[in-house]
Amino acid sequence: MSITELITSAKILIDADGNKEAVLLDWPLWEQLLTLLEDLEDAEEMAQARQEDDELIPWEQVVAESRHAYKTGQVKRGTADDLIKEISNE
């Protein structure tokens, strides 16, 4: 469903004086609108990340370095909870 279709499907509540008071959306329409907004936000974040000068590291390199660090004892295997406990003790 396009944005125009989403907008035209909304119901506008008008008070006795003819003033627009609220917008009513069916639940499936609301979910579609949220998805569109989340996709837009993701696209903006990706565009911003591409404009930054930070060096991008290929995923394969991240995996290889992580395995090496684990094998050489630089890091130990654990859960996210273990990591949080370790960080909060420092």
Secondary structure in CASP SS format (residue, H / E / C, confidence):
PFRMAT SS
TARGET T0000
AUTHOR 0000-0000-0000
METHOD secondary structure of the structure
MODEL  1
M C 1.00
S C 1.00
I H 1.00
T H 1.00
E H 1.00
L H 1.00
I H 1.00
T H 1.00
S H 1.00
A C 1.00
K E 1.00
I E 1.00
L E 1.00
I E 1.00
D C 1.00
A C 1.00
D C 1.00
G C 1.00
N C 1.00
K E 1.00
E E 1.00
A E 1.00
V E 1.00
L E 1.00
L C 1.00
D C 1.00
W H 1.00
P H 1.00
L H 1.00
W H 1.00
E H 1.00
Q H 1.00
L H 1.00
L H 1.00
T H 1.00
L H 1.00
L H 1.00
E H 1.00
D H 1.00
L H 1.00
E H 1.00
D H 1.00
A H 1.00
E H 1.00
E H 1.00
M H 1.00
A H 1.00
Q H 1.00
A H 1.00
R H 1.00
Q H 1.00
E C 1.00
D C 1.00
D C 1.00
E C 1.00
L C 1.00
I C 1.00
P C 1.00
W H 1.00
E H 1.00
Q H 1.00
V H 1.00
V H 1.00
A H 1.00
E H 1.00
S H 1.00
R H 1.00
H H 1.00
A H 1.00
Y H 1.00
K H 1.00
T C 1.00
G C 1.00
Q C 1.00
V C 1.00
K C 1.00
R C 1.00
G C 1.00
T C 1.00
A H 1.00
D H 1.00
D H 1.00
L H 1.00
I H 1.00
K H 1.00
E H 1.00
I H 1.00
S H 1.00
N C 1.00
E C 1.00
END
